[in-house]
Amino acid sequence: MGESFADQMSYWRKLHFELYLHGNPLVCDDKLAWLIEFVKAGHVKETFWDTSNPREGPFISTCAAPEKHAGVALKNVKFD
């Protein structure tokens, strides 16, 4: 039997990595729900500052689609 989602997330929380999502056209549907839940749980730093241009920012990762989620920050996405 495969690992549960919670077990898989436990593994990812042990890793130390940076994931820059800003600027990517994220489709916030059920296929990306795992990442959205990961962000909501506080396991992903969602604000990004461009250190090469400190006057701009902060940048927050948002959804590009579907239309009902377009422009919504990942941490604020609500699924029906």
TORSETI-659757 format. One record per residue: chain; x, y, z of N, C-alpha, C, O in turn; residue in three letters. Coordinates in nm, 3 decimals, always signed. Last residue first. Example, Ala and Ser with C-alpha at 12.3 -4.5 7.8 and 13.67 -1.06 7.14 Angstrom:
% residues 2
+--------+---------+---------+---------+---------+---------+---------+---------+---------+---------+---------+---------+---------+--------+
: chaine :    n.px :    n.py :    n.pz :   ca.px :   ca.py :   ca.pz :    c.px :    c.py :    c.pz :    o.px :    o.py :    o.pz : residu :
+--------+---------+---------+---------+---------+---------+---------+---------+---------+---------+---------+---------+---------+--------+
:      A :  +1.285 :  -0.225 :  +0.708 :  +1.367 :  -0.106 :  +0.714 :  +1.290 :  +0.003 :  +0.787 :  +1.341 :  +0.114 :  +0.804 :    Ser :
:      A :  +1.319 :  -0.569 :  +0.780 :  +1.230 :  -0.450 :  +0.780 :  +1.320 :  -0.330 :  +0.780 :  +1.424 :  -0.332 :  +0.846 :    Ala :
+--------+---------+---------+---------+---------+---------+---------+---------+---------+---------+---------+---------+---------+--------+
***
This chain:
% residues 80
+--------+---------+---------+---------+---------+---------+---------+---------+---------+---------+---------+---------+---------+--------+
: chaine :    n.px :    n.py :    n.pz :   ca.px :   ca.py :   ca.pz :    c.px :    c.py :    c.pz :    o.px :    o.py :    o.pz : residu :
+--------+---------+---------+---------+---------+---------+---------+---------+---------+---------+---------+---------+---------+--------+
:      A :  -1.403 :  +2.469 :  -0.388 :  -1.547 :  +2.445 :  -0.361 :  -1.568 :  +2.316 :  -0.287 :  -1.681 :  +2.280 :  -0.257 :    Asp :
:      A :  -1.111 :  +2.605 :  -0.237 :  -1.174 :  +2.513 :  -0.331 :  -1.318 :  +2.489 :  -0.289 :  -1.350 :  +2.488 :  -0.171 :    Phe :
:      A :  -0.949 :  +2.908 :  -0.218 :  -1.048 :  +2.821 :  -0.154 :  -1.112 :  +2.735 :  -0.262 :  -1.159 :  +2.784 :  -0.363 :    Lys :
:      A :  -0.647 :  +3.076 :  -0.171 :  -0.731 :  +2.997 :  -0.262 :  -0.823 :  +2.907 :  -0.181 :  -0.781 :  +2.840 :  -0.087 :    Val :
:      A :  -0.466 :  +3.211 :  -0.020 :  -0.605 :  +3.252 :  -0.010 :  -0.699 :  +3.175 :  -0.100 :  -0.818 :  +3.205 :  -0.106 :    Asn :
:      A :  -0.211 :  +3.130 :  -0.074 :  -0.261 :  +3.106 :  +0.062 :  -0.409 :  +3.140 :  +0.079 :  -0.470 :  +3.103 :  +0.179 :    Lys :
:      A :  -0.178 :  +3.224 :  -0.337 :  -0.195 :  +3.080 :  -0.311 :  -0.256 :  +3.054 :  -0.173 :  -0.343 :  +2.968 :  -0.158 :    Leu :
:      A :  -0.375 :  +3.509 :  -0.421 :  -0.256 :  +3.453 :  -0.359 :  -0.281 :  +3.306 :  -0.324 :  -0.392 :  +3.270 :  -0.285 :    Ala :
:      A :  -0.539 :  +3.555 :  -0.729 :  -0.553 :  +3.523 :  -0.587 :  -0.423 :  +3.462 :  -0.535 :  -0.365 :  +3.374 :  -0.599 :    Val :
:      A :  -0.526 :  +3.583 :  -1.003 :  -0.482 :  +3.695 :  -0.920 :  -0.489 :  +3.670 :  -0.770 :  -0.450 :  +3.756 :  -0.692 :    Gly :
:      A :  -0.785 :  +3.357 :  -1.059 :  -0.684 :  +3.444 :  -1.120 :  -0.654 :  +3.564 :  -1.031 :  -0.744 :  +3.636 :  -0.990 :    Ala :
:      A :  -0.987 :  +3.196 :  -0.974 :  -0.872 :  +3.209 :  -0.884 :  -0.765 :  +3.304 :  -0.939 :  -0.665 :  +3.328 :  -0.871 :    His :
:      A :  -1.172 :  +3.199 :  -1.180 :  -1.221 :  +3.231 :  -1.045 :  -1.108 :  +3.248 :  -0.944 :  -1.129 :  +3.308 :  -0.838 :    Lys :
:      A :  -1.017 :  +3.115 :  -1.403 :  -1.058 :  +3.254 :  -1.389 :  -1.101 :  +3.290 :  -1.247 :  -1.070 :  +3.399 :  -1.198 :    Glu :
:      A :  -0.772 :  +2.877 :  -1.278 :  -0.884 :  +2.919 :  -1.361 :  -0.929 :  +3.061 :  -1.324 :  -0.883 :  +3.118 :  -1.226 :    Pro :
:      A :  -0.488 :  +3.094 :  -1.332 :  -0.611 :  +3.029 :  -1.377 :  -0.652 :  +2.927 :  -1.272 :  -0.572 :  +2.894 :  -1.185 :    Ala :
:      A :  -0.287 :  +3.204 :  -1.193 :  -0.317 :  +3.264 :  -1.323 :  -0.451 :  +3.212 :  -1.375 :  -0.518 :  +3.279 :  -1.453 :    Ala :
:      A :  -0.231 :  +3.278 :  -0.848 :  -0.285 :  +3.191 :  -0.952 :  -0.307 :  +3.270 :  -1.080 :  -0.341 :  +3.389 :  -1.076 :    Cys :
:      A :  +0.079 :  +3.399 :  -0.707 :  -0.065 :  +3.401 :  -0.728 :  -0.104 :  +3.305 :  -0.841 :  -0.020 :  +3.259 :  -0.917 :    Thr :
:      A :  +0.327 :  +3.478 :  -0.477 :  +0.282 :  +3.383 :  -0.579 :  +0.130 :  +3.382 :  -0.585 :  +0.061 :  +3.365 :  -0.484 :    Ser :
:      A :  +0.435 :  +3.806 :  -0.441 :  +0.360 :  +3.696 :  -0.380 :  +0.308 :  +3.607 :  -0.491 :  +0.251 :  +3.656 :  -0.589 :    Ile :
:      A :  +0.704 :  +4.015 :  -0.391 :  +0.627 :  +3.941 :  -0.489 :  +0.561 :  +3.824 :  -0.418 :  +0.625 :  +3.752 :  -0.342 :    Phe :
:      A :  +0.725 :  +4.331 :  -0.220 :  +0.748 :  +4.187 :  -0.232 :  +0.659 :  +4.125 :  -0.340 :  +0.553 :  +4.178 :  -0.375 :    Pro :
:      A :  +0.875 :  +4.477 :  -0.515 :  +0.839 :  +4.365 :  -0.429 :  +0.766 :  +4.414 :  -0.307 :  +0.748 :  +4.535 :  -0.294 :    Gly :
:      A :  +1.148 :  +4.697 :  -0.582 :  +1.031 :  +4.622 :  -0.625 :  +1.002 :  +4.511 :  -0.526 :  +1.092 :  +4.458 :  -0.461 :    Glu :
:      A :  +1.377 :  +4.786 :  -0.470 :  +1.263 :  +4.878 :  -0.473 :  +1.135 :  +4.807 :  -0.513 :  +1.025 :  +4.853 :  -0.481 :    Arg :
:      A :  +1.578 :  +4.595 :  -0.503 :  +1.504 :  +4.600 :  -0.376 :  +1.387 :  +4.696 :  -0.372 :  +1.306 :  +4.691 :  -0.280 :    Pro :
:      A :  +1.683 :  +4.415 :  -0.725 :  +1.607 :  +4.540 :  -0.740 :  +1.519 :  +4.555 :  -0.616 :  +1.399 :  +4.531 :  -0.623 :    Asn :
:      A :  +1.811 :  +4.193 :  -0.646 :  +1.880 :  +4.274 :  -0.746 :  +1.809 :  +4.406 :  -0.769 :  +1.867 :  +4.499 :  -0.826 :    Ser :
:      A :  +1.633 :  +4.069 :  -0.479 :  +1.746 :  +4.139 :  -0.417 :  +1.825 :  +4.223 :  -0.517 :  +1.898 :  +4.313 :  -0.477 :    Thr :
:      A :  +1.309 :  +4.057 :  -0.478 :  +1.412 :  +4.056 :  -0.580 :  +1.529 :  +4.137 :  -0.526 :  +1.525 :  +4.260 :  -0.526 :    Asp :
:      A :  +1.147 :  +3.858 :  -0.244 :  +1.203 :  +3.989 :  -0.273 :  +1.311 :  +3.973 :  -0.377 :  +1.396 :  +3.885 :  -0.366 :    Trp :
:      A :  +0.854 :  +3.677 :  -0.198 :  +0.986 :  +3.680 :  -0.259 :  +1.027 :  +3.824 :  -0.285 :  +0.950 :  +3.902 :  -0.342 :    Phe :
:      A :  +0.654 :  +3.481 :  +0.007 :  +0.689 :  +3.616 :  -0.035 :  +0.833 :  +3.616 :  -0.084 :  +0.922 :  +3.561 :  -0.020 :    Thr :
:      A :  +0.622 :  +3.223 :  +0.098 :  +0.543 :  +3.266 :  -0.016 :  +0.577 :  +3.405 :  -0.068 :  +0.533 :  +3.443 :  -0.176 :    Glu :
:      A :  +0.788 :  +2.950 :  +0.191 :  +0.796 :  +3.096 :  +0.204 :  +0.731 :  +3.154 :  +0.080 :  +0.781 :  +3.135 :  -0.032 :    Lys :
:      A :  +0.610 :  +2.675 :  +0.299 :  +0.671 :  +2.740 :  +0.183 :  +0.673 :  +2.890 :  +0.209 :  +0.571 :  +2.949 :  +0.246 :    Val :
:      A :  +0.471 :  +2.589 :  +0.513 :  +0.594 :  +2.516 :  +0.480 :  +0.668 :  +2.574 :  +0.360 :  +0.776 :  +2.528 :  +0.325 :    His :
:      A :  +0.223 :  +2.681 :  +0.594 :  +0.342 :  +2.756 :  +0.633 :  +0.473 :  +2.688 :  +0.600 :  +0.577 :  +2.726 :  +0.654 :    Gly :
:      A :  -0.007 :  +2.576 :  +0.507 :  +0.044 :  +2.520 :  +0.632 :  +0.173 :  +2.588 :  +0.677 :  +0.226 :  +2.558 :  +0.784 :    Ala :
:      A :  -0.034 :  +2.701 :  +0.260 :  -0.123 :  +2.741 :  +0.370 :  -0.073 :  +2.692 :  +0.505 :  -0.093 :  +2.759 :  +0.607 :    Lys :
:      A :  +0.154 :  +2.550 :  +0.115 :  +0.175 :  +2.694 :  +0.137 :  +0.092 :  +2.740 :  +0.257 :  +0.142 :  +2.811 :  +0.344 :    Val :
:      A :  +0.024 :  +2.303 :  +0.115 :  +0.160 :  +2.312 :  +0.169 :  +0.193 :  +2.458 :  +0.202 :  +0.252 :  +2.486 :  +0.306 :    Phe :
:      A :  -0.205 :  +2.366 :  -0.025 :  -0.217 :  +2.327 :  +0.116 :  -0.082 :  +2.336 :  +0.186 :  -0.075 :  +2.372 :  +0.304 :    Glu :
:      A :  -0.085 :  +2.413 :  -0.273 :  -0.159 :  +2.520 :  -0.208 :  -0.175 :  +2.490 :  -0.058 :  -0.159 :  +2.579 :  +0.025 :    Ile :
:      A :  +0.013 :  +2.161 :  -0.331 :  +0.106 :  +2.271 :  -0.311 :  +0.039 :  +2.387 :  -0.239 :  +0.099 :  +2.451 :  -0.153 :    Leu :
:      A :  -0.228 :  +2.015 :  -0.354 :  -0.126 :  +1.974 :  -0.257 :  -0.029 :  +2.088 :  -0.228 :  +0.007 :  +2.109 :  -0.112 :    Trp :
:      A :  -0.361 :  +2.136 :  -0.569 :  -0.413 :  +2.152 :  -0.433 :  -0.310 :  +2.116 :  -0.327 :  -0.304 :  +2.179 :  -0.222 :    Ala :
:      A :  -0.309 :  +2.101 :  -0.829 :  -0.212 :  +2.181 :  -0.755 :  -0.254 :  +2.201 :  -0.609 :  -0.188 :  +2.274 :  -0.534 :    Leu :
:      A :  -0.526 :  +1.962 :  -0.918 :  -0.395 :  +1.901 :  -0.938 :  -0.286 :  +1.975 :  -0.861 :  -0.181 :  +1.918 :  -0.831 :    Lys :
:      A :  -0.744 :  +2.127 :  -0.880 :  -0.726 :  +2.017 :  -0.787 :  -0.590 :  +1.948 :  -0.802 :  -0.544 :  +1.882 :  -0.709 :    Asp :
:      A :  -0.587 :  +2.443 :  -0.965 :  -0.698 :  +2.347 :  -0.969 :  -0.667 :  +2.232 :  -0.874 :  -0.572 :  +2.241 :  -0.796 :    Asp :
:      A :  -0.441 :  +2.691 :  -1.055 :  -0.480 :  +2.651 :  -0.919 :  -0.606 :  +2.565 :  -0.923 :  -0.715 :  +2.610 :  -0.888 :    Cys :
:      A :  -0.179 :  +2.720 :  -1.244 :  -0.319 :  +2.679 :  -1.263 :  -0.363 :  +2.617 :  -1.130 :  -0.326 :  +2.504 :  -1.099 :    Val :
:      A :  +0.053 :  +2.981 :  -1.261 :  +0.003 :  +2.865 :  -1.186 :  -0.146 :  +2.842 :  -1.211 :  -0.227 :  +2.934 :  -1.201 :    Leu :
:      A :  +0.285 :  +3.096 :  -1.438 :  +0.140 :  +3.096 :  -1.455 :  +0.078 :  +2.972 :  -1.390 :  +0.055 :  +2.871 :  -1.457 :    Pro :
:      A :  +0.537 :  +3.243 :  -1.241 :  +0.491 :  +3.124 :  -1.311 :  +0.339 :  +3.128 :  -1.322 :  +0.272 :  +3.160 :  -1.224 :    Asn :
:      A :  +0.594 :  +3.453 :  -1.080 :  +0.617 :  +3.470 :  -1.222 :  +0.579 :  +3.349 :  -1.305 :  +0.587 :  +3.354 :  -1.428 :    Gly :
:      A :  +0.694 :  +3.268 :  -0.795 :  +0.650 :  +3.395 :  -0.853 :  +0.687 :  +3.401 :  -1.001 :  +0.795 :  +3.360 :  -1.042 :    His :
:      A :  +0.812 :  +3.047 :  -0.688 :  +0.693 :  +3.027 :  -0.769 :  +0.650 :  +3.153 :  -0.842 :  +0.576 :  +3.145 :  -0.940 :    Leu :
:      A :  +1.093 :  +2.899 :  -0.587 :  +1.044 :  +3.030 :  -0.630 :  +0.930 :  +3.010 :  -0.728 :  +0.950 :  +2.960 :  -0.839 :    Tyr :
:      A :  +1.193 :  +2.727 :  -0.325 :  +1.108 :  +2.708 :  -0.441 :  +1.048 :  +2.844 :  -0.477 :  +0.963 :  +2.896 :  -0.405 :    Leu :
:      A :  +1.460 :  +2.588 :  -0.155 :  +1.389 :  +2.709 :  -0.193 :  +1.314 :  +2.682 :  -0.321 :  +1.367 :  +2.622 :  -0.415 :    Glu :
:      A :  +1.490 :  +2.351 :  +0.114 :  +1.505 :  +2.393 :  -0.024 :  +1.429 :  +2.522 :  -0.046 :  +1.344 :  +2.561 :  +0.034 :    Phe :
:      A :  +1.529 :  +2.092 :  +0.314 :  +1.553 :  +2.236 :  +0.316 :  +1.582 :  +2.277 :  +0.171 :  +1.686 :  +2.243 :  +0.115 :    His :
:      A :  +1.305 :  +1.840 :  +0.430 :  +1.401 :  +1.892 :  +0.334 :  +1.415 :  +2.043 :  +0.348 :  +1.322 :  +2.112 :  +0.390 :    Leu :
:      A :  +1.096 :  +1.783 :  +0.594 :  +1.231 :  +1.758 :  +0.645 :  +1.339 :  +1.815 :  +0.553 :  +1.453 :  +1.835 :  +0.596 :    Lys :
:      A :  +0.870 :  +1.820 :  +0.445 :  +0.898 :  +1.918 :  +0.551 :  +1.039 :  +1.901 :  +0.606 :  +1.095 :  +1.996 :  +0.660 :    Arg :
:      A :  +0.865 :  +1.591 :  +0.284 :  +0.901 :  +1.719 :  +0.224 :  +0.937 :  +1.823 :  +0.329 :  +1.024 :  +1.907 :  +0.306 :    Trp :
:      A :  +0.774 :  +1.397 :  +0.475 :  +0.905 :  +1.384 :  +0.410 :  +0.952 :  +1.519 :  +0.356 :  +1.066 :  +1.558 :  +0.379 :    Tyr :
:      A :  +0.521 :  +1.491 :  +0.525 :  +0.615 :  +1.482 :  +0.635 :  +0.758 :  +1.472 :  +0.580 :  +0.850 :  +1.533 :  +0.634 :    Ser :
:      A :  +0.399 :  +1.450 :  +0.283 :  +0.427 :  +1.587 :  +0.324 :  +0.527 :  +1.589 :  +0.440 :  +0.607 :  +1.682 :  +0.450 :    Met :
:      A :  +0.373 :  +1.171 :  +0.294 :  +0.454 :  +1.233 :  +0.189 :  +0.492 :  +1.375 :  +0.228 :  +0.606 :  +1.417 :  +0.206 :    Gln :
:      A :  +0.195 :  +1.146 :  +0.506 :  +0.328 :  +1.087 :  +0.516 :  +0.423 :  +1.149 :  +0.413 :  +0.539 :  +1.177 :  +0.443 :    Asp :
:      A :  -0.030 :  +1.272 :  +0.397 :  +0.033 :  +1.327 :  +0.518 :  +0.174 :  +1.273 :  +0.535 :  +0.264 :  +1.348 :  +0.573 :    Ala :
:      A :  -0.094 :  +1.096 :  +0.189 :  -0.053 :  +1.233 :  +0.158 :  +0.020 :  +1.294 :  +0.277 :  +0.122 :  +1.361 :  +0.260 :    Phe :
:      A :  +0.046 :  +0.769 :  +0.257 :  -0.062 :  +0.867 :  +0.259 :  -0.006 :  +1.005 :  +0.223 :  +0.116 :  +1.026 :  +0.226 :    Ser :
:      A :  +0.210 :  +0.535 :  +0.041 :  +0.211 :  +0.628 :  +0.153 :  +0.093 :  +0.724 :  +0.142 :  +0.047 :  +0.756 :  +0.033 :    Glu :
:      A :  +0.050 :  +0.230 :  -0.075 :  +0.129 :  +0.352 :  -0.088 :  +0.120 :  +0.439 :  +0.036 :  +0.035 :  +0.420 :  +0.123 :    Gly :
:      A :  +0.084 :  -0.119 :  +0.000 :  +0.000 :  +0.000 :  +0.000 :  +0.088 :  +0.124 :  +0.000 :  +0.191 :  +0.126 :  +0.068 :    Met :
+--------+---------+---------+---------+---------+---------+---------+---------+---------+---------+---------+---------+---------+--------+
***
